[in-house]
Amino acid sequence: MTDFRRTLLWVVFATSLFLIWDAWNKHNGQPSLFSPAPRPVAAASAPGGTAPLGGVPQASTVPGVAGAVPAAPAAAAVATAGEKVVVTTDVVQATFDSIGGSLVRLELLNYQDSNDPTKKVVLFEQDAKRQYMAQTGLTLQAGAQALNHLTPMVVAPGERTLATGAAQLSVRFESPVLDGRQLVKTYTLKRGDYAVAVKHEVVNQGTTPFSPQLYLQLVRDGNAPEGESAFYSTFTGPALYTEANKYQKVDFGDIEKGKASHDTSAQDGWIGMVQHYFASAWLVPVTGPREFRTNKVPGANNLYAIAMVLPLGDIAPGTTRAHEATLFAGPQEEKKLAALAPGLEYVKDYGFLTPLSKPLFWLLDELHKIIGNWGWAIVALVVLLKIAFYWLNASAYKSMAKMKAVNPKVMEMRERLKDKPQQMQQEMMRIYREEKVNPLGGCLPILVQMPFFIALYWVLLSSVEMRNAPWIGWITDLSVKDPWFILPVLMTLSSLAQVALGAKPPDPLQAKMMWIMPLAFGVMFFFFPAGLVLYWLTNNLLSIAQQWYINKKLGVPVT
């Protein structure tokens, strides 16, 4: 049993060092062993200086319409974009491009940039470093003139700043009439809201009917957000949701290789683009046929698109067909996301522990409502979890205390039989049996609790509520590392104290490993968000208190 535990510890330690080394490589721009290296956004210009088309080019499978979704313009075409229209509300500053009426920049006014507190978070962006845009347009029959996100449009006059007391403002884009057809887009931004109402009106001024498709598209480069930690990773990339197969993430690497696997059609659902703390999504409130498409944008390096394509049906001459959609672009506030569309809250990704993480976040949120401080809410939640698992922990710590009590006898036996390993193992098991000590008694109760504490880890890592949230004194933002490294030092010291309180392994090599591991993991915590370190520190301190109490109660020496 001792050999097994020693081997397990070596495997854990070696794996941890390997993951740290791989993360360090990624942090310094080297390729990871688990994913291809990110490539810079670059364009392949077409003749004449215009960007090539592409996008989501699969042939349509929606009845009655053929065509392809055009792609975003590559980075080289940014300089030739049309008039920029800047619209400001109390929560966002949105920049629209008259070329296609696309949303090309979105600044979130209530969120500071983690890398530069003097700036705000910019979600959508279109420059040499970052490509991230929301686009829409029509796919038409072959030979028809395009009405897509590359079509120059006229901006209707109107207010550009949300007036005091006003609930909303709108910006309207009108395309020219091409082949008797016109596309009108109206964006309506509301006070205090990150969900933008988008109305498309397709006007048939011709003499024959036509059957267009509307595409709603998000285009983004494949790089993680700037400032992403090398010591923990969160998902960045496209996602979609259908009632049939629920939430589906699509990796940029799979799109690159042509291996992306996801639903391609449904009667419901939405598409999105996800990154740490923030997300964007195209939502359609009514059910009806739709396609889901992902692809690498042709002619551009490291640029990817996800689109939802919807048939608008036959539009008779002299009539107009209107379509209502919602573009969400903002923070991953779980309750607000759930209210917008079924399954949208899953962009706040807890992974496979979602069934545990969601109630833990609910409890954390309720504690915050009572306490009014996210840091103290974290402390309170850990206290409640320790209370809930008190008797399970007590069982584990009693087993550890008994192990520590018989340790002198085991050490004496090992020294006496050091040249007889087989007899040593037999004698050790005899001692444990006579003293009624289970070597695994301290491990199993802890293993039962681990899913809950790992789930809480993901809650704290994923919750945008931690951004810019202060705790005490020097901790002014729980989502970034401790600027003075006080919490990581205390966490490391508390981990070493736990080792001192526990039973000393009879194997000298294993005993050294027990001291080395807290130091190795402590290094990682110097780069973790302060909220996560606070959680681990609180858990360690409560564990130390319970172990000390049980040791004293059983008469086991504290050191």
Buried (B, 14 or more C-beta within 10 A) or exposed (E): EBEEBBEEBEEEBEEBEEBBEBBEBBEEEEEBEEEEEBEEBBBBBBEEEBBBBBBBBBEBEBEBBBBBBBBBBBBBBBEEBBEBBEBBBEBBBBBBBBBBBBBBBBBBEBBBBBEEEEEBBBBBBBEEEBBBBBBBBBBBEEEBEBBBBBBBBBBEEEEEEBEEEEEEBBBBBBBEBBBBBBBBBBBBBBBEBBBBBBBBBBBBEBEEEBBBBBBBBBBBBBBBBEEBBBBBBBBBBBBBBBEEEEBBBBBBBBBBEEEBEBBBBBEBBBBBBBBBBBBBBBBBEEEEBBBBBBBBBBBBBBBBBBBBBBBBEEBEEEEEBEBEBBBBBBBBBBEBBBEBBBBBBBBBBBEEBBEBBBEBBEBBBEBBEEBEBBBBBBBBBBBBBBEEBEEBBBBBBBBBBBBBBBBEBBBEBBEEBEEEEEEBBEBBEEEBEEEEBBBEBBBEBBEEBEBBBBBBBBBBBBBBBBBBBBBEEEBBBBBBBBEEBBBBBBBBBBBBBBBEBBBBBBBEEBBEBBEEBBEBBBEBBBBBBBBBBBBBBBBBBBBBEBBBEBBEEEEBEEE
